[in-house]
Amino acid sequence: MKPTVLLTGGFGNLGGRLAASLHHSGNWNVRLASRTHRNAPSWAPDAEVVHLDLLKNSGVLDACKGVDSVIHLAALNDREAVTHPELAAALSGEGTRLLADAAVDQGVKRFLFMSTSHVYGSPLEGTINESSSTYCTHPYATSHLAGEHVVLSKHEQGKLLSFRIRCANGFGFPLDPSVNIWHVLMYDLCRQVASHGFMTLNSSGVQRRNFIPVTDICGALTHFLTLDQTRIGDGLFNLGGPISNSVLEMAEKVAVRSKAVLGIDPQILRPEVSPKDNSGELDYQISKLVSTGFNPSNNVDFEIDRLLTMCKELSL
């Protein structure tokens, strides 16, 4: 009998891709949690959809019944968290507690909590590994750190085998183009090229970030589902790409792929470099994850190509 995975946020950008990956592998029964009544999505047609509202403590126990692993992705995005900080805290903090308590009650074996690299502060710079200090004030980061504390407590008490995954800047084509993701850098750059034939950066682009294709995020989460218990340790893992790039370098990657895929050679417009711009180095280390046997593909071109094609076809 195949194990069952409960996935919150399974209708979102990352969740949709993960649900599709789990479905196509044929190794798991996929259960998708939704606050509203929905049918199984086209990308996971055999998935079971259950009602779950973490803000109202509704359907939590039933959603976890018969589940082997929980992957908790549901959260407000960065802009929504600024606009609604209390809601962000309720969903990622208290909502995570409710879900983790239900998971313990129902005998769930593993609990994967998707956190963010931004718990280390902003801007990210220098060498960052899992032992680096956390310092964050942004509601998106503080709400996720609250969720981390819940998950860590369960793990340390031996009640729930838990993972805290601090993910860098993920990007990749969504299965549902209506998801609220198009303001994020790589999505916005691809949209600009397809719509206007050029890209305008909001900054000089010298600041460095760590980027990871969604393909590798899905691969890492799947890896955690079957990782030998002796290699989990404290359950805290950085998840990112093998190297960090500047925003300008990523825009240049989009330009190269645009010429190859769309036949468009876009100009990159940006403000001049200011003395206030942060161009410090960033080494977002993922060696702890790699040591468990996960090898990221870092197939940046694949995700950019699909994003560009999608934006062109949908006239975004």
C-alpha positions in Angstrom: 0.0 0.0 0.0 1.4 3.4 -1.0 2.0 6.0 1.7 -0.2 9.1 1.8 1.2 12.6 1.7 -0.9 15.6 2.9 0.1 18.7 1.0 -1.0 22.1 2.1 -0.7 24.8 -0.5 -1.0 22.2 -3.2 -3.0 24.5 -5.5 -0.3 27.2 -5.4 2.9 27.8 -7.4 5.3 25.4 -5.7 2.5 23.2 -4.4 1.1 22.6 -7.8 4.5 21.5 -9.2 5.1 19.3 -6.2 1.7 17.7 -6.3 2.2 16.9 -10.0 5.7 15.4 -9.3 4.3 13.2 -6.5 1.4 12.1 -8.7 3.5 11.2 -11.7 6.0 9.3 -9.6 3.3 6.8 -8.7 4.9 6.3 -5.3 2.5 8.2 -3.1 -1.2 8.8 -2.6 -1.6 12.6 -2.7 -4.0 14.4 -0.4 -4.4 18.1 -1.1 -5.8 20.5 1.6 -7.9 23.4 0.6 -9.9 26.0 2.5 -12.5 26.0 -0.3 -14.3 23.1 -2.0 -12.4 22.1 -5.1 -12.0 19.2 -7.4 -8.7 17.5 -8.0 -6.5 19.6 -10.3 -5.6 18.5 -13.8 -1.9 18.1 -12.7 -2.9 15.6 -10.0 -6.2 14.1 -11.2 -6.1 11.2 -8.7 -5.4 13.4 -5.7 -7.8 13.4 -2.8 -9.0 16.9 -1.9 -9.9 17.6 1.7 -11.2 20.7 3.5 -8.7 22.3 5.8 -8.8 25.8 7.3 -5.9 26.4 9.6 -7.2 29.9 10.5 -10.4 28.4 11.9 -9.1 25.0 13.2 -11.5 23.4 10.8 -10.9 19.9 9.4 -7.4 19.6 10.8 -7.7 16.2 12.5 -9.6 14.6 9.6 -7.1 16.0 7.1 -4.2 14.2 8.9 -6.1 10.9 9.4 -4.3 8.0 7.7 -1.4 10.3 6.5 2.2 9.2 6.6 3.8 12.5 5.9 2.7 16.2 5.9 4.3 18.8 3.6 3.3 22.3 4.9 3.7 24.9 2.2 0.6 27.1 2.8 1.6 30.6 3.7 1.1 34.2 2.6 3.7 35.5 0.1 6.0 38.3 0.9 3.8 41.1 -0.3 0.7 39.7 1.4 2.6 39.3 4.6 3.5 43.0 4.7 -0.1 44.0 4.0 -1.5 41.4 6.5 1.2 40.7 9.1 -1.3 39.3 11.7 -2.7 36.9 9.1 0.8 35.8 8.1 1.6 35.0 11.8 -1.7 33.2 12.3 -1.2 31.0 9.2 2.5 30.2 9.5 2.7 30.3 13.3 -0.5 29.2 15.0 -1.7 27.4 11.9 1.5 25.3 11.9 1.0 24.5 15.6 -2.6 23.2 14.9 -1.4 21.1 12.0 1.6 19.7 13.9 -0.6 18.9 16.9 -3.0 17.1 14.6 -0.2 15.2 13.0 1.1 14.0 16.3 -2.4 13.0 17.4 -3.0 11.0 14.1 0.4 9.3 14.2 1.9 11.0 11.2 5.5 10.0 10.7 7.1 13.0 9.0 6.4 16.7 8.9 8.1 19.0 6.4 7.8 22.7 7.0 8.8 25.1 4.2 10.5 28.1 5.7 12.6 30.8 4.1 16.2 31.9 3.8 15.1 35.3 4.8 15.0 34.3 8.5 18.8 34.9 8.3 18.1 38.6 7.7 18.0 41.1 4.9 20.0 41.6 2.8 21.6 38.2 2.9 25.3 38.4 2.6 28.5 36.6 3.6 28.6 32.9 4.3 25.3 31.4 5.5 24.9 27.9 6.8 22.4 26.3 9.2 24.4 27.4 12.2 24.2 31.1 11.2 22.2 33.4 13.5 18.7 34.3 12.6 17.7 38.0 12.5 14.6 39.1 10.8 11.9 41.8 11.1 10.0 41.3 7.9 6.6 39.7 8.6 7.2 37.0 6.0 10.3 35.9 7.7 9.1 36.3 11.3 6.0 34.3 10.7 8.0 31.4 9.2 10.4 31.5 12.1 7.5 31.1 14.4 6.4 28.0 12.5 10.0 26.7 12.7 9.9 27.0 16.5 6.8 24.9 16.6 8.2 22.2 14.4 11.6 22.1 16.2 9.8 21.6 19.5 7.9 18.6 18.3 11.1 17.2 16.8 13.2 17.7 20.0 10.4 16.1 22.1 10.5 13.0 19.8 6.8 13.5 19.0 7.2 14.1 15.2 10.1 13.6 12.8 10.3 17.1 11.4 12.2 19.1 8.8 12.7 22.8 8.7 13.6 23.8 5.2 15.0 27.3 4.7 14.5 27.8 1.0 16.2 30.5 -1.1 14.6 32.3 -4.1 12.7 29.6 -6.0 11.5 30.1 -9.5 9.8 28.0 -12.1 6.7 27.8 -14.3 3.4 27.5 -12.5 0.8 25.0 -13.5 -1.9 27.5 -12.8 -1.0 30.9 -14.3 -3.5 32.7 -12.1 -1.4 32.1 -9.0 -0.2 35.3 -7.3 3.5 35.0 -8.2 4.1 37.3 -11.1 5.6 40.2 -9.0 8.6 38.0 -8.0 11.8 38.8 -9.8 12.3 35.9 -12.3 8.6 35.7 -13.1 8.4 39.5 -13.6 11.5 39.5 -15.9 10.1 36.8 -18.1 6.7 38.6 -18.2 8.4 41.9 -19.2 10.3 40.3 -22.1 7.3 38.5 -23.5 5.1 41.5 -23.2 7.4 44.4 -24.0 10.6 43.0 -25.5 12.8 44.5 -22.8 13.4 44.4 -19.0 13.4 47.2 -16.5 15.1 46.5 -13.2 13.9 48.3 -10.1 17.5 48.5 -8.9 21.0 48.5 -10.3 21.0 44.7 -10.1 24.4 44.4 -8.3 22.8 42.8 -5.2 23.4 39.1 -4.9 20.8 36.4 -4.2 20.6 32.7 -4.2 18.2 31.2 -6.8 16.9 27.6 -7.1 14.7 26.1 -9.8 11.4 24.7 -8.6 12.5 21.4 -10.1 15.2 21.1 -7.5 12.8 22.2 -4.7 10.4 19.4 -5.6 13.3 17.0 -5.8 14.6 18.0 -2.4 11.2 17.7 -0.7 10.7 14.2 -2.3 14.2 13.3 -1.0 13.2 14.3 2.5 10.2 12.0 2.4 12.4 8.9 2.2 15.6 10.1 3.8 17.0 7.6 6.3 16.2 8.7 9.8 19.8 8.5 10.9 20.7 11.3 8.4 18.0 13.8 9.5 19.7 15.1 12.6 18.1 18.2 13.9 16.0 18.5 10.7 17.2 21.9 9.7 18.4 22.3 6.1 19.2 25.2 3.8 17.8 24.7 0.3 19.2 26.7 -2.6 21.2 26.7 -5.7 25.0 25.8 -5.8 26.0 29.4 -6.4 24.6 32.8 -5.9 24.1 35.4 -8.7 23.4 39.1 -8.9 20.0 40.3 -10.1 21.7 41.6 -13.2 23.3 38.2 -13.9 19.9 36.6 -13.7 18.4 39.2 -16.0 21.2 38.4 -18.5 20.3 34.7 -18.3 16.7 35.6 -19.1 18.0 37.7 -22.1 20.1 34.8 -23.5 17.2 32.3 -23.2 14.7 34.9 -24.6 16.8 35.1 -27.8 17.0 31.3 -28.1 13.3 30.6 -27.3 11.4 33.7 -28.4 13.8 35.2 -30.9 13.8 38.4 -28.8 17.1 40.0 -27.8 15.9 42.2 -25.0 17.6 45.3 -23.6 18.1 45.5 -19.9 17.3 48.9 -18.4 18.4 49.7 -14.9 19.4 52.6 -12.6 23.0 53.4 -12.2 24.9 51.8 -9.4 24.7 53.8 -6.2 27.2 53.8 -3.3 24.3 52.6 -1.1 23.8 49.5 -3.2 24.7 46.2 -1.5 27.0 44.2 -3.8 28.5 42.0 -1.1 29.2 38.4 -1.7 26.7 35.7 -0.7 27.6 32.0 -0.1 24.3 30.3 0.8 25.7 26.9 1.8 23.7 23.7 1.0 26.5 21.2 1.9 24.4 19.8 4.8 21.7 18.8 2.3 24.1 17.5 -0.3 25.8 15.3 2.3 22.5 13.4 2.7 22.7 12.3 -1.0 20.7 15.0 -2.7 22.3 16.4 -5.9 20.6 19.5 -7.4 20.4 19.6 -11.2 20.3 23.5 -11.2 18.5 23.4 -14.5 17.9 27.1 -14.7 17.4 27.2 -18.5 14.6 24.7 -18.3 12.5 26.8 -15.9 13.3 30.1 -17.7 12.4 28.7 -21.1 9.0 27.4 -19.8 8.3 30.7 -18.1 9.1 32.7 -21.2 6.9 30.4 -23.4 4.1 30.6 -20.9 4.2 34.4 -20.7 4.2 34.7 -24.5 1.3 32.3 -25.0 -0.8 34.0 -22.3 0.3 37.5 -23.2 1.1 38.2 -19.5 
